[in-house]
Amino acid sequence: MRRAVPGYAPPISTPLPVPTPLTVPTTLTAPGRRTGIDRAPAVIARSIIVVSFAFMIFPAIDLAVAHRVADGSVFVLAQDPFLKGLRAFGLGSPAWILGLMLLLILAHRFLPRRHAICRPHKPLFVLMSFAAGPLLIVETLKPLIGRARPRQLLDFGGAADFTPVWQFSDACARNCSFPSGEAAGAAAALSLLVFVPARLRWVAALILAPVLMMIAGNRVLFGAHFLSDVVLAWLFTMLAMAWIWRWMQPRAARIDRALSSGRP
C-alpha cells in the first residue's frame, strides 16, 4: 500500500504532439524551374544570333529573294491593289491602336471604377511594345547601319551597292532599309493578345499572326526591304516585348495602382 508523501505532487503527464504532414504551398514554383516568360528572351535572343549568322554567311539569300519577287528590275507587285490596301492598313493601324491604348489608360484613371474595361498595365504594355520596337530599336539601327533598300540597288535601276546585313555602310543616310519599321510595327501589334483570355490566346495568335506576317512580308514584295530586314525587325520587337512583359508581370498590381491614383 502506497503512502502519500506530504508536499509531494505527481507530475502531470502531457500527451506527446502528433506530427502533422508537411504542406507545401502549391503556388510556389520549384527552385530552378523557369516559366515560359522567363525563357522567352533567351530563346528569341538565340534566334536573332542564328538568323543573323545565316544571312551574313549566305548574303546571297537576300538578293535571291529580291530578284525572285521582281520582274527584271521592276517590283511589279508594288502596284497590286490588294497589297497596296494591305500596306495602307498596316501603316494606319498603329495610330489607331496607340490612340485607343491611351484612351483606355485615361479612362481607367479618371472615370468611375464601374466603367473599367481592363487593368491599365495591359494598354501600357502595348504602348511600351510599340515604343521599344518600331521606334527605339528601328530608328536607332537604320542610320547606324545605313543599308540601302533593294529598289535602290544597281540591280534594280538604282545607284547603290548591295551590303549584307549588319555591315556598316554609307549608302543610306536616312530612312534606310535595316531593319524594317513596318515589320516591327506588325510584330508589336501581337502585344494586343494580352487582352485575350489566356485559354483563348493561342487561338487568337493563330488568327492574328498570319495577317501581321503578311503586312511585314509585303515590304519584301514591294522592293522596300530585304528578307533579313523583315525577319530581324520582327525578332527584335519580339525580344523587346518579352523583356517588357517579364519586367511588368510581377509588378502589374503596383502599376495598376499607380495608374489608378486619384480615381473615384
C-alpha positions in Angstrom: 0.0 0.0 0.0 1.3 3.4 -1.1 1.5 6.2 1.4 1.1 9.8 0.5 4.2 11.9 1.0 3.4 15.3 2.4 4.3 18.2 0.0 4.7 15.9 -3.0 2.5 16.1 -6.1 3.0 13.6 -9.0 3.9 15.2 -12.3 1.1 15.9 -14.7 1.6 13.9 -17.9 1.1 15.7 -21.2 0.3 14.0 -24.4 3.1 14.0 -27.0 2.4 16.2 -30.0 1.1 14.3 -33.0 3.2 15.1 -36.1 1.3 16.7 -38.9 2.1 16.2 -42.6 4.3 18.9 -44.1 2.3 21.0 -46.5 4.0 22.8 -49.4 2.2 25.8 -50.9 1.1 24.9 -54.4 1.6 28.5 -55.7 5.3 28.4 -55.3 7.5 27.5 -58.2 10.0 24.7 -57.7 13.5 26.0 -57.2 15.3 26.4 -60.5 12.1 25.9 -62.5 11.6 28.7 -65.1 8.4 29.7 -66.7 7.8 30.4 -70.4 8.1 34.1 -70.0 11.5 33.6 -68.2 12.8 31.5 -71.1 11.4 33.6 -73.9 14.1 36.4 -74.0 16.9 33.9 -74.2 15.2 31.8 -76.9 14.5 34.9 -79.0 18.0 36.3 -78.5 19.5 33.0 -79.7 17.2 33.1 -82.7 18.4 36.6 -83.6 22.0 35.3 -83.4 21.3 32.3 -85.6 19.3 34.2 -88.2 21.9 37.0 -88.3 24.8 34.5 -88.9 22.7 32.7 -91.6 22.2 35.9 -93.5 25.8 37.0 -93.0 27.3 33.7 -94.1 24.9 33.4 -97.1 24.2 37.0 -98.1 23.0 35.9 -101.5 19.7 34.8 -99.9 18.6 38.5 -99.7 19.5 39.2 -103.3 17.9 35.9 -104.5 14.6 36.7 -102.8 14.6 40.3 -104.1 15.2 39.0 -107.7 12.6 36.4 -107.2 9.8 38.9 -106.5 10.9 41.4 -109.2 10.3 41.3 -112.9 13.7 42.2 -114.2 14.4 45.5 -112.4 10.8 46.3 -111.5 8.9 45.2 -108.4 5.6 44.8 -110.2 3.7 43.7 -107.0 4.1 47.1 -105.6 1.2 48.1 -107.9 -1.1 45.3 -106.8 -4.4 46.8 -105.4 -4.8 44.2 -102.6 -1.2 44.6 -101.5 -1.4 48.3 -101.6 -4.5 48.2 -99.5 -2.8 45.9 -97.0 0.1 48.2 -96.7 -2.3 51.2 -96.1 -3.9 49.2 -93.4 -0.6 48.3 -91.8 0.5 52.0 -91.9 -2.7 53.4 -90.4 -3.5 50.8 -87.8 -0.7 51.7 -85.3 -2.0 55.2 -84.8 -5.5 53.8 -84.0 -4.0 51.2 -81.7 -1.9 53.7 -79.8 -4.7 56.2 -79.5 -7.1 53.5 -78.1 -4.5 52.4 -75.6 -4.1 56.0 -74.3 -7.8 56.3 -74.0 -8.0 53.1 -72.0 -5.4 54.4 -69.6 -7.0 57.8 -69.2 -10.5 56.2 -68.8 -9.2 53.9 -66.0 -7.6 56.9 -64.3 -10.4 59.4 -64.4 -13.7 57.5 -64.8 -15.5 55.7 -62.0 -14.5 52.1 -61.3 -17.7 50.6 -62.7 -16.6 51.8 -66.2 -13.3 49.8 -66.0 -12.6 47.8 -69.2 -9.3 46.3 -68.4 -6.4 46.5 -66.0 -4.3 49.5 -67.0 -1.0 47.7 -67.2 -2.2 45.9 -70.3 -2.6 49.0 -72.6 0.7 50.3 -71.1 2.3 47.1 -72.3 1.1 47.7 -75.8 2.3 51.3 -75.8 5.8 50.2 -74.5 6.0 47.5 -77.1 5.4 50.0 -80.0 7.8 52.4 -78.4 10.6 49.9 -77.9 10.4 48.0 -81.3 9.3 50.3 -84.1 10.6 53.5 -82.5 13.6 52.9 -80.4 15.3 49.9 -81.9 14.4 50.5 -85.6 15.1 54.2 -85.6 18.5 53.6 -83.8 19.7 50.9 -86.2 18.5 52.5 -89.5 21.0 55.4 -89.6 23.7 53.4 -87.8 23.8 50.6 -90.3 23.0 52.7 -93.4 21.8 49.8 -95.6 20.3 50.7 -99.0 16.9 49.3 -99.9 16.6 46.7 -102.7 15.0 49.1 -105.2 18.0 51.5 -104.7 20.5 48.9 -105.8 22.2 48.8 -109.2 20.5 45.5 -109.9 17.1 47.2 -109.9 17.9 50.5 -111.6 19.3 52.4 -108.6 22.8 53.6 -107.8 23.7 51.8 -104.6 25.7 48.7 -104.0 24.4 45.7 -102.0 25.6 45.2 -98.5 24.9 42.2 -96.3 23.0 42.5 -93.1 24.9 44.1 -90.1 27.6 45.6 -92.4 28.0 49.3 -91.8 27.6 51.3 -95.0 27.3 54.9 -96.1 24.9 54.0 -98.9 21.9 55.4 -97.0 21.7 58.4 -94.6 18.1 58.3 -93.5 15.0 56.1 -93.8 17.3 53.1 -94.6 16.5 49.5 -95.1 17.7 47.7 -92.0 15.6 47.0 -90.0 12.0 47.3 -91.3 9.9 49.7 -89.3 6.6 48.3 -90.7 7.6 44.8 -89.9 8.5 45.9 -86.4 5.1 47.6 -86.1 3.3 44.4 -87.3 5.2 42.4 -84.6 4.4 44.9 -81.9 0.7 44.5 -82.7 0.9 41.0 -81.3 1.0 42.7 -77.9 -2.8 43.1 -78.3 -3.0 39.4 -77.4 -2.6 40.5 -73.8 -6.3 41.5 -73.8 -7.4 37.9 -74.9 -8.2 35.4 -72.1 -5.3 33.0 -71.5 -7.3 30.0 -72.6 -8.0 31.6 -76.0 -4.7 33.3 -76.6 -3.1 30.6 -78.8 -6.3 30.5 -81.0 -6.2 34.3 -81.3 -2.5 34.2 -82.1 -3.1 31.7 -84.9 -5.6 34.1 -86.4 -3.7 37.4 -85.9 -0.1 36.3 -86.6 -0.6 35.3 -90.3 -2.2 38.7 -91.1 0.6 40.6 -89.4 3.2 38.4 -91.2 1.6 39.3 -94.5 1.9 43.0 -93.6 5.5 42.5 -92.7 6.3 40.4 -95.8 4.6 42.9 -98.0 7.7 45.1 -97.7 9.8 42.4 -99.4 7.3 42.2 -102.3 7.5 45.9 -102.8 11.3 46.0 -103.0 11.4 48.2 -99.9 13.2 45.7 -97.7 15.3 42.6 -97.8 14.1 39.4 -96.2 16.6 39.8 -93.4 15.4 43.4 -92.7 11.9 42.0 -92.1 12.8 38.8 -90.2 15.2 40.5 -87.8 12.9 43.5 -87.2 10.2 41.0 -86.2 12.6 39.2 -83.8 14.0 42.5 -82.3 10.5 43.6 -81.4 9.5 40.2 -80.0 12.6 40.3 -77.8 11.7 43.8 -76.6 8.2 42.7 -75.8 9.4 39.6 -73.9 11.7 41.7 -71.8 9.0 44.3 -71.1 6.4 41.7 -70.1 8.9 39.8 -68.0 9.6 43.1 -66.1 5.9 44.1 -66.0 4.2 40.9 -65.0 5.4 40.7 -61.3 4.7 44.5 -61.0 1.3 44.5 -62.6 -0.6 45.3 -59.3 1.7 48.1 -58.4 1.5 49.6 -61.9 -2.3 49.4 -61.8 -2.4 51.2 -58.5 -0.1 53.9 -59.8 -2.2 54.5 -63.0 -5.4 54.5 -60.9 -4.2 57.1 -58.4 -7.0 59.6 -57.7 -9.7 57.5 -59.4 -13.1 57.9 -57.8 
